[in-house]
Amino acid sequence: MPEPRTTPLTVLVVDDHEVVREGIVSSLDRRDGFHVVAQAGTVAEAIAAAKRFQPDLVVMDVRLPDGSG
């Protein structure tokens, strides 16, 4: 059996609607085990943030202004 994780999962949240994005971030920040390291509103921003922060998890909208999640 694998060792239990002792550090929170790092998360990148991607949504083109800031209100939705902030809601997801707020929900994740209240839970143990998650740490939001970056947010993005477009595919281009998401790719740059993913390269920079290398998150464990990406929570992404399916439809974005510059491409598909």
Buried (B, 14 or more C-beta within 10 A) or exposed (E): EEEEEEEBBBBBBBBBEEEEBEEBBEEBEEEEEBBBBBBBBBBEBBEEBBEEBEBBBBBBBEEBEEEEB
